[in-house]
Amino acid sequence: MKELEERIVRDGKNLGNGILKVDSFVNHQVDPLLMDACGREFARRFAHLGATKILTAEISGIAPALMAALHLGLPVVYARKTKPVTMSNAVLLTLAPSHTKGVMTELLIAPEYLSRSERVLIIDDFLASGSTIMGLVRLAQAAGATIVGVGALIEKTFEGGRAALRPLGVPIESLACITSMEDDKIVVGGCE
């Protein structure tokens, strides 16, 4: 998606070690017009799948997931990283490594919001190694739901996440792909 690619090149920052900072428009401050355009594009690409719910991880996945859900007319469920007092003790739980924090992160979902009849579309901010998305897959599978597709705003193709997700046998769509982050550069290229 040209608009997202241009924004990454203009405002993204290569922090080294494969970390792309997009805080000024995705992760800390959110550009609602850009997220709306991204949500519209996700809806165009995934409308045919018959999804009944969108699943993401807090916090950075919420904006693109919410906008995709708006354009698809679906609810969003997001996996929390800490259990609030309002969540019952019966939770779906998995662990996923956090690339930016360097630790294992819990992902929790209240089971009443994800059932076995659901057709789940996963939308997240990044597809890098695929570990967070696979954590979301495990949560959906634990609920008995069916994964129908995976979407990411930004894919770092050099980290192998797409290959890790291929065995799911579902469409995988990224709106912008980063092919290299060597020498303090951000190289945007074509997505598969």
C-alpha positions in Angstrom: 0.0 0.0 0.0 1.8 3.0 -1.3 0.5 5.5 1.3 1.8 3.3 4.2 5.1 2.6 2.4 5.7 6.3 1.9 5.0 7.1 5.5 7.4 4.4 6.7 10.2 5.8 4.5 9.4 9.4 5.6 8.8 8.9 9.3 10.0 5.5 10.3 13.3 5.1 12.2 15.7 2.2 12.1 16.8 1.6 15.7 19.1 -1.3 14.8 18.8 -5.0 15.6 15.8 -5.2 13.3 13.6 -2.7 15.3 11.6 -0.3 13.2 10.1 2.6 15.1 6.8 3.8 13.7 5.7 5.5 16.9 4.7 8.7 15.3 1.8 7.1 13.3 1.1 3.5 14.5 2.5 2.6 18.0 2.4 5.6 20.3 0.7 8.3 18.3 -1.9 7.0 15.8 -2.7 8.6 12.5 -6.4 7.9 12.2 -6.7 8.7 8.5 -3.8 6.4 7.6 -5.3 3.6 9.8 -8.7 4.1 8.1 -7.1 3.7 4.7 -5.3 0.6 6.0 -8.5 -0.8 7.4 -10.3 -0.2 4.1 -7.5 -2.1 2.3 -7.6 -5.0 4.7 -11.4 -5.1 4.2 -11.0 -5.2 0.4 -8.4 -8.0 0.7 -10.3 -10.1 3.2 -14.0 -9.5 2.6 -14.4 -12.8 0.8 -13.3 -14.9 3.7 -16.5 -14.8 5.8 -14.7 -13.8 9.0 -17.0 -13.3 12.0 -14.4 -11.7 14.3 -11.0 -10.0 14.2 -8.3 -10.9 16.7 -5.3 -8.9 17.6 -2.8 -8.2 20.4 -2.8 -5.1 22.6 -1.8 -2.4 22.1 -0.3 -1.7 18.7 -2.5 -4.1 16.8 -5.7 -2.5 18.0 -5.8 0.5 15.7 -5.4 -1.4 12.4 -7.7 -4.2 13.7 -10.4 -1.8 14.7 -10.3 0.0 11.4 -10.4 -3.3 9.4 -13.3 -4.3 11.6 -15.1 -1.1 11.0 -15.0 -1.6 7.2 -15.9 -5.3 7.5 -18.7 -4.7 10.1 -17.1 -7.1 12.6 -16.2 -7.0 16.4 -12.6 -7.0 17.5 -11.2 -9.1 20.3 -7.7 -8.2 21.6 -5.4 -10.4 23.6 -4.4 -8.5 26.7 -1.0 -8.6 28.2 -2.1 -8.3 31.8 -5.2 -9.7 33.4 -7.6 -6.9 34.6 -9.8 -7.5 37.7 -12.8 -7.5 35.5 -11.6 -10.7 33.7 -12.7 -14.0 35.2 -10.1 -16.5 36.3 -10.9 -18.8 33.4 -8.8 -17.4 30.6 -7.2 -18.6 27.4 -3.5 -18.0 27.8 -0.3 -18.3 25.8 3.2 -16.9 25.8 4.9 -15.1 23.0 8.3 -13.4 22.8 8.4 -9.6 22.6 11.0 -8.5 20.1 11.0 -4.9 21.3 10.9 -5.8 25.1 13.2 -8.8 24.9 11.0 -10.9 27.2 8.2 -13.4 27.0 4.8 -11.8 27.1 1.5 -13.3 28.2 -1.4 -13.1 25.9 -4.8 -13.6 27.5 -8.4 -13.7 26.2 -11.6 -14.1 28.1 -13.2 -17.3 26.5 -16.6 -15.7 26.3 -15.4 -13.5 23.5 -14.0 -16.2 21.3 -16.1 -19.4 20.6 -15.7 -22.5 18.5 -18.2 -21.1 15.9 -16.0 -18.1 15.1 -14.1 -17.6 11.8 -11.2 -15.5 12.9 -9.2 -12.9 10.9 -6.0 -12.0 12.7 -4.8 -8.4 12.1 -1.6 -7.1 13.7 0.8 -4.2 13.3 3.9 -6.3 12.4 4.7 -9.6 10.9 8.4 -10.3 11.8 9.2 -13.7 13.1 5.5 -14.6 13.4 5.7 -15.4 17.1 3.0 -13.0 18.3 0.7 -14.0 15.5 1.3 -17.7 16.3 0.4 -16.8 19.9 -2.9 -15.4 18.6 -3.4 -18.5 16.5 -2.9 -20.7 19.6 -5.5 -18.7 21.5 -8.0 -19.0 18.7 -7.3 -22.7 18.3 -7.7 -23.2 22.1 -11.2 -21.7 21.8 -11.9 -24.1 18.9 -12.2 -21.2 16.4 -11.1 -21.4 12.8 -8.4 -19.1 11.5 -9.4 -17.7 8.0 -6.6 -15.2 7.3 -3.7 -13.1 8.7 -3.0 -9.4 8.0 -0.2 -7.2 9.0 0.4 -3.5 8.5 4.2 -4.0 8.1 6.1 -7.2 7.3 9.8 -7.5 7.8 10.4 -10.1 5.2 14.0 -10.9 6.3 12.8 -12.3 9.7 10.9 -15.3 8.2 7.5 -14.8 9.7 5.6 -15.6 6.5 7.3 -19.0 6.2 6.4 -19.7 9.9 2.7 -18.9 9.1 2.4 -20.7 5.8 1.5 -24.1 7.3 -1.8 -22.4 8.5 -2.9 -22.6 4.9 -4.7 -19.2 5.0 -4.2 -16.0 3.1 -1.4 -13.8 4.5 -1.5 -10.2 3.5 0.9 -7.4 4.4 0.3 -3.8 3.4 4.0 -2.8 3.4 7.1 -4.9 3.3 10.5 -4.1 4.6 13.2 -6.1 2.8 16.2 -4.8 4.6 17.2 -2.7 7.6 21.0 -3.0 7.1 23.3 0.1 7.4 20.7 2.2 9.2 18.5 2.1 6.1 14.8 1.1 5.7 14.3 -0.7 2.4 10.7 -1.0 1.3 10.0 -3.7 -1.3 7.2 -5.8 -2.8 5.2 -8.1 -0.6 4.8 -11.8 -1.7 
